[in-house]
Amino acid sequence: MEVKANEFSNGDIVVTYDPCKCTLSGICAKELSEVFSDSIIPWVNLDNTDTDRIVEQIERCPSGALKYFLKQKDVA
């Protein structure tokens, strides 16, 4: 799978960021700073909390610049 510059992933979730939509409100960094940072690169680190908290924060993005897709689990 190709990884794009504005795509972040871990074992559970893929997060995409559209800088053209972002209004730079900073809500993501203020409310979930362990995942979203406004001062370090990479600015998204999905390994720092659980997927449910990431999803909740993305759903609060006022501009819709952050989106997510849950990865399918392999069923044996």
MODELLER restraints for C-alpha pairs under 7 A, 6 or more apart:
rsr = mdl.restraints
at = mdl.atoms
rsr.add(forms.Gaussian(group=physical.xy_distance, feature=features.Distance(at['CA:6:A'], at['CA:16:A']), mean=5.73, stdev=0.5))
rsr.add(forms.Gaussian(group=physical.xy_distance, feature=features.Distance(at['CA:6:A'], at['CA:17:A']), mean=5.18, stdev=0.5))
rsr.add(forms.Gaussian(group=physical.xy_distance, feature=features.Distance(at['CA:6:A'], at['CA:18:A']), mean=6.98, stdev=0.5))
rsr.add(forms.Gaussian(group=physical.xy_distance, feature=features.Distance(at['CA:7:A'], at['CA:14:A']), mean=6.87, stdev=0.5))
rsr.add(forms.Gaussian(group=physical.xy_distance, feature=features.Distance(at['CA:7:A'], at['CA:15:A']), mean=5.70, stdev=0.5))
rsr.add(forms.Gaussian(group=physical.xy_distance, feature=features.Distance(at['CA:7:A'], at['CA:16:A']), mean=4.49, stdev=0.5))
rsr.add(forms.Gaussian(group=physical.xy_distance, feature=features.Distance(at['CA:7:A'], at['CA:17:A']), mean=6.44, stdev=0.5))
rsr.add(forms.Gaussian(group=physical.xy_distance, feature=features.Distance(at['CA:8:A'], at['CA:14:A']), mean=5.66, stdev=0.5))
rsr.add(forms.Gaussian(group=physical.xy_distance, feature=features.Distance(at['CA:8:A'], at['CA:15:A']), mean=5.06, stdev=0.5))
rsr.add(forms.Gaussian(group=physical.xy_distance, feature=features.Distance(at['CA:8:A'], at['CA:16:A']), mean=6.33, stdev=0.5))
rsr.add(forms.Gaussian(group=physical.xy_distance, feature=features.Distance(at['CA:8:A'], at['CA:44:A']), mean=6.96, stdev=0.5))
rsr.add(forms.Gaussian(group=physical.xy_distance, feature=features.Distance(at['CA:9:A'], at['CA:15:A']), mean=6.16, stdev=0.5))
rsr.add(forms.Gaussian(group=physical.xy_distance, feature=features.Distance(at['CA:9:A'], at['CA:46:A']), mean=6.88, stdev=0.5))
rsr.add(forms.Gaussian(group=physical.xy_distance, feature=features.Distance(at['CA:10:A'], at['CA:46:A']), mean=6.31, stdev=0.5))
rsr.add(forms.Gaussian(group=physical.xy_distance, feature=features.Distance(at['CA:10:A'], at['CA:47:A']), mean=6.92, stdev=0.5))
rsr.add(forms.Gaussian(group=physical.xy_distance, feature=features.Distance(at['CA:12:A'], at['CA:51:A']), mean=6.91, stdev=0.5))
rsr.add(forms.Gaussian(group=physical.xy_distance, feature=features.Distance(at['CA:12:A'], at['CA:70:A']), mean=5.97, stdev=0.5))
rsr.add(forms.Gaussian(group=physical.xy_distance, feature=features.Distance(at['CA:12:A'], at['CA:71:A']), mean=5.27, stdev=0.5))
rsr.add(forms.Gaussian(group=physical.xy_distance, feature=features.Distance(at['CA:13:A'], at['CA:51:A']), mean=6.97, stdev=0.5))
rsr.add(forms.Gaussian(group=physical.xy_distance, feature=features.Distance(at['CA:13:A'], at['CA:68:A']), mean=6.75, stdev=0.5))
rsr.add(forms.Gaussian(group=physical.xy_distance, feature=features.Distance(at['CA:13:A'], at['CA:69:A']), mean=5.73, stdev=0.5))
rsr.add(forms.Gaussian(group=physical.xy_distance, feature=features.Distance(at['CA:13:A'], at['CA:70:A']), mean=4.47, stdev=0.5))
rsr.add(forms.Gaussian(group=physical.xy_distance, feature=features.Distance(at['CA:13:A'], at['CA:71:A']), mean=5.36, stdev=0.5))
rsr.add(forms.Gaussian(group=physical.xy_distance, feature=features.Distance(at['CA:14:A'], at['CA:68:A']), mean=5.51, stdev=0.5))
rsr.add(forms.Gaussian(group=physical.xy_distance, feature=features.Distance(at['CA:14:A'], at['CA:69:A']), mean=5.17, stdev=0.5))
rsr.add(forms.Gaussian(group=physical.xy_distance, feature=features.Distance(at['CA:14:A'], at['CA:70:A']), mean=6.35, stdev=0.5))
rsr.add(forms.Gaussian(group=physical.xy_distance, feature=features.Distance(at['CA:15:A'], at['CA:66:A']), mean=6.85, stdev=0.5))
rsr.add(forms.Gaussian(group=physical.xy_distance, feature=features.Distance(at['CA:15:A'], at['CA:67:A']), mean=5.70, stdev=0.5))
rsr.add(forms.Gaussian(group=physical.xy_distance, feature=features.Distance(at['CA:15:A'], at['CA:68:A']), mean=4.40, stdev=0.5))
rsr.add(forms.Gaussian(group=physical.xy_distance, feature=features.Distance(at['CA:15:A'], at['CA:69:A']), mean=6.58, stdev=0.5))
rsr.add(forms.Gaussian(group=physical.xy_distance, feature=features.Distance(at['CA:16:A'], at['CA:66:A']), mean=5.68, stdev=0.5))
rsr.add(forms.Gaussian(group=physical.xy_distance, feature=features.Distance(at['CA:16:A'], at['CA:67:A']), mean=5.21, stdev=0.5))
rsr.add(forms.Gaussian(group=physical.xy_distance, feature=features.Distance(at['CA:16:A'], at['CA:68:A']), mean=6.12, stdev=0.5))
rsr.add(forms.Gaussian(group=physical.xy_distance, feature=features.Distance(at['CA:17:A'], at['CA:65:A']), mean=5.39, stdev=0.5))
rsr.add(forms.Gaussian(group=physical.xy_distance, feature=features.Distance(at['CA:17:A'], at['CA:66:A']), mean=4.71, stdev=0.5))
rsr.add(forms.Gaussian(group=physical.xy_distance, feature=features.Distance(at['CA:17:A'], at['CA:67:A']), mean=6.59, stdev=0.5))
rsr.add(forms.Gaussian(group=physical.xy_distance, feature=features.Distance(at['CA:18:A'], at['CA:65:A']), mean=4.78, stdev=0.5))
rsr.add(forms.Gaussian(group=physical.xy_distance, feature=features.Distance(at['CA:18:A'], at['CA:66:A']), mean=6.63, stdev=0.5))
rsr.add(forms.Gaussian(group=physical.xy_distance, feature=features.Distance(at['CA:19:A'], at['CA:65:A']), mean=6.58, stdev=0.5))
rsr.add(forms.Gaussian(group=physical.xy_distance, feature=features.Distance(at['CA:21:A'], at['CA:63:A']), mean=6.11, stdev=0.5))
rsr.add(forms.Gaussian(group=physical.xy_distance, feature=features.Distance(at['CA:21:A'], at['CA:64:A']), mean=6.80, stdev=0.5))
rsr.add(forms.Gaussian(group=physical.xy_distance, feature=features.Distance(at['CA:21:A'], at['CA:65:A']), mean=5.03, stdev=0.5))
rsr.add(forms.Gaussian(group=physical.xy_distance, feature=features.Distance(at['CA:22:A'], at['CA:63:A']), mean=5.72, stdev=0.5))
rsr.add(forms.Gaussian(group=physical.xy_distance, feature=features.Distance(at['CA:22:A'], at['CA:65:A']), mean=5.01, stdev=0.5))
rsr.add(forms.Gaussian(group=physical.xy_distance, feature=features.Distance(at['CA:23:A'], at['CA:63:A']), mean=6.19, stdev=0.5))
rsr.add(forms.Gaussian(group=physical.xy_distance, feature=features.Distance(at['CA:28:A'], at['CA:36:A']), mean=5.93, stdev=0.5))
rsr.add(forms.Gaussian(group=physical.xy_distance, feature=features.Distance(at['CA:28:A'], at['CA:57:A']), mean=6.44, stdev=0.5))
rsr.add(forms.Gaussian(group=physical.xy_distance, feature=features.Distance(at['CA:28:A'], at['CA:61:A']), mean=6.91, stdev=0.5))
rsr.add(forms.Gaussian(group=physical.xy_distance, feature=features.Distance(at['CA:29:A'], at['CA:36:A']), mean=4.70, stdev=0.5))
rsr.add(forms.Gaussian(group=physical.xy_distance, feature=features.Distance(at['CA:29:A'], at['CA:37:A']), mean=5.13, stdev=0.5))
rsr.add(forms.Gaussian(group=physical.xy_distance, feature=features.Distance(at['CA:29:A'], at['CA:38:A']), mean=6.26, stdev=0.5))
rsr.add(forms.Gaussian(group=physical.xy_distance, feature=features.Distance(at['CA:34:A'], at['CA:48:A']), mean=5.81, stdev=0.5))
rsr.add(forms.Gaussian(group=physical.xy_distance, feature=features.Distance(at['CA:35:A'], at['CA:44:A']), mean=5.51, stdev=0.5))
rsr.add(forms.Gaussian(group=physical.xy_distance, feature=features.Distance(at['CA:35:A'], at['CA:45:A']), mean=4.85, stdev=0.5))
rsr.add(forms.Gaussian(group=physical.xy_distance, feature=features.Distance(at['CA:35:A'], at['CA:46:A']), mean=5.71, stdev=0.5))
rsr.add(forms.Gaussian(group=physical.xy_distance, feature=features.Distance(at['CA:35:A'], at['CA:48:A']), mean=5.80, stdev=0.5))
rsr.add(forms.Gaussian(group=physical.xy_distance, feature=features.Distance(at['CA:35:A'], at['CA:49:A']), mean=6.97, stdev=0.5))
rsr.add(forms.Gaussian(group=physical.xy_distance, feature=features.Distance(at['CA:36:A'], at['CA:43:A']), mean=5.68, stdev=0.5))
rsr.add(forms.Gaussian(group=physical.xy_distance, feature=features.Distance(at['CA:36:A'], at['CA:44:A']), mean=4.82, stdev=0.5))
rsr.add(forms.Gaussian(group=physical.xy_distance, feature=features.Distance(at['CA:36:A'], at['CA:45:A']), mean=6.68, stdev=0.5))
rsr.add(forms.Gaussian(group=physical.xy_distance, feature=features.Distance(at['CA:37:A'], at['CA:43:A']), mean=4.77, stdev=0.5))
rsr.add(forms.Gaussian(group=physical.xy_distance, feature=features.Distance(at['CA:37:A'], at['CA:44:A']), mean=6.47, stdev=0.5))
rsr.add(forms.Gaussian(group=physical.xy_distance, feature=features.Distance(at['CA:58:A'], at['CA:66:A']), mean=5.83, stdev=0.5))
rsr.add(forms.Gaussian(group=physical.xy_distance, feature=features.Distance(at['CA:58:A'], at['CA:67:A']), mean=6.46, stdev=0.5))
